[in-house]
Amino acid sequence: MEYDFEFYKMEMLADVPILVFSMAKSRLFPADVVVPLRSTRESSLVQPDEQLLLRWRMYLGQARLANHMIDPSMQKVGRSLMNTRRM
């Protein structure tokens, strides 16, 4: 990613994973993927305990490291979305 420091530009590697839970689409962080979550039952807001948060963090960390393949037909969709975002 190229960073512009006003007097000079510098290329720096950046890999900052962010997971945003929001009631609406985030305006602060552009998102590559938006996954709407809908409750399957009526419930009040859940306040997760530290153990549950730890398990979620471990799951997300392992999912990030797992091998995955993107179907070639989906790669075309991804390129199309990227080209649209550039406009």
Legacy VTK file of the C-alpha trace (Angstrom):
# vtk DataFile Version 3.0
C-alpha trace
ASCII
DATASET POLYDATA
POINTS 87 float
0.000 0.000 0.000
1.336 3.438 -0.855
1.255 6.116 1.853
1.501 9.800 0.985
3.388 11.768 3.657
2.902 15.088 1.827
6.637 15.548 1.124
7.224 12.050 -0.209
5.397 8.832 -0.919
6.449 5.547 0.594
5.410 1.959 -0.121
4.737 -0.024 3.073
3.295 -3.453 3.642
0.118 -3.289 5.681
-2.042 -6.149 6.891
-4.426 -4.954 9.555
-7.408 -7.263 9.909
-10.490 -5.549 11.283
-13.792 -7.148 12.119
-16.596 -4.616 12.531
-19.913 -5.479 14.131
-22.385 -2.742 13.411
-26.110 -2.141 13.136
-25.474 -0.488 9.757
-22.730 -0.477 7.131
-19.567 1.099 8.518
-18.671 4.473 7.066
-15.261 4.481 8.743
-13.901 1.240 7.309
-14.348 0.141 3.707
-15.431 -3.488 3.641
-14.526 -6.222 1.200
-17.292 -8.392 2.612
-20.502 -7.506 4.422
-22.301 -10.387 6.121
-25.748 -9.499 7.448
-26.586 -11.342 10.661
-30.153 -12.056 11.602
-31.216 -13.615 14.858
-33.124 -16.875 14.641
-34.919 -16.131 17.872
-36.023 -13.124 19.824
-33.465 -12.127 22.385
-32.138 -9.057 24.079
-28.626 -7.808 23.379
-26.095 -10.415 24.424
-23.173 -9.341 26.575
-20.475 -11.947 25.811
-18.143 -12.950 28.600
-14.351 -13.052 28.213
-14.365 -16.827 27.571
-16.753 -16.472 24.619
-14.738 -13.566 23.200
-11.553 -15.616 23.509
-13.141 -18.517 21.634
-14.277 -16.152 18.835
-10.787 -14.653 18.584
-9.242 -18.113 18.372
-11.743 -19.168 15.694
-11.110 -16.054 13.591
-7.346 -16.453 13.950
-7.495 -20.082 12.811
-9.887 -19.242 9.957
-7.470 -16.594 8.729
-4.611 -19.114 8.620
-6.625 -21.894 6.966
-6.031 -22.789 3.337
-8.821 -21.707 1.047
-9.459 -21.567 -2.661
-11.663 -19.182 -4.583
-13.573 -20.733 -7.449
-12.438 -19.222 -10.790
-16.002 -18.075 -11.552
-16.031 -16.116 -8.279
-12.677 -14.513 -9.154
-14.390 -12.836 -12.104
-17.005 -11.403 -9.741
-14.260 -10.174 -7.397
-12.398 -8.438 -10.246
-15.627 -6.832 -11.399
-16.305 -5.502 -7.883
-12.757 -4.165 -7.594
-13.051 -2.383 -10.942
-16.364 -0.868 -9.873
-14.832 0.402 -6.612
-11.990 2.096 -8.533
-14.438 4.287 -10.453
LINES 1 88
87 0 1 2 3 4 5 6 7 8 9 10 11 12 13 14 15 16 17 18 19 20 21 22 23 24 25 26 27 28 29 30 31 32 33 34 35 36 37 38 39 40 41 42 43 44 45 46 47 48 49 50 51 52 53 54 55 56 57 58 59 60 61 62 63 64 65 66 67 68 69 70 71 72 73 74 75 76 77 78 79 80 81 82 83 84 85 86
